[in-house]
């Protein structure tokens, strides 16, 4: 019914879509410390301070302040004009 080339292309496309969905989910659960967050989102300390003042969610682990990727993305969406 289907030729082998079509089936191979279909399998490759499904694999790519599933891999991308898994990568997206793993990225959402990533946790950053202050320096990692500033490097990843290319922001400075003053910008991060302003984000805190506006309500950016964070958690403390000992002396370290940590940020969950999905919380940061949600904060950006909620505070973008």
N, C-alpha and C positions, 0 to 999 in steps of 0.2 A: 504494500500500500504506500509506504513512504520510503524514499531511497535513503541510503546510509549517510550521505552528505547532509541531508536535511536533519536526520536524527542527531548526528554529531553536533551540528550547529545549535539545535534546540537544547541539547544537554549542556553545551557550553554556556548558552544564554541563561538557562535556569541556574547553573552553578554561579555565574557572575551576580545574578540578582540576589541569591541567597547569601553569598559571601558579603555583598555590600550591606544587606540588612543586618547581618551578624556584626560586622564592623561598626555600623552605626549604633547598635545597642551597646556594644562594649565601650564605645566612645562616650556615650551618655553616662555610664557608671564610673568613668575615670575621676579620680580624686587628685586635686592639685594642692601643693603648698603655695605660699605667697609668690615665691620666685618663679615657680613653674607656671602659675596662672598668668603672671605678667608677661612671661616669655611667650606662652602659647597664644594669648590674645593680643600681644604686642601693645601693652598698655604700661604706663608708668605708675609710680607709687602714688602720685597725686590723684590720678584717675581712679585707682583702686580705693583710695581713701574716700573720694566722692561717691563711689559705688556703695561703700559701707554706709555712708551717711544716708543714702537713699534706700537702704534696706537690703543689700545683698546678703543672702543667707550664707553662713559659714558655721563651722564647728571647730571645737578645740580638742586637740589630742596632746595632752601635756602642755608644752610651751608653744606648740605649733598650731597655727590657724590653717584649716583645710577647707577647700571649696569643691563641691560636686559639679561636674561639667553640666549636667542637666539643669541644675539650679542657676548657674551662671547664664546659660542660654535663655532660660525663662526670664531672668532678670532683664537681660538685654531686650528681649521681645516686649516685655511689659513697659520698659522705660524708653523705648525708641519712639521718635516722633514721626 
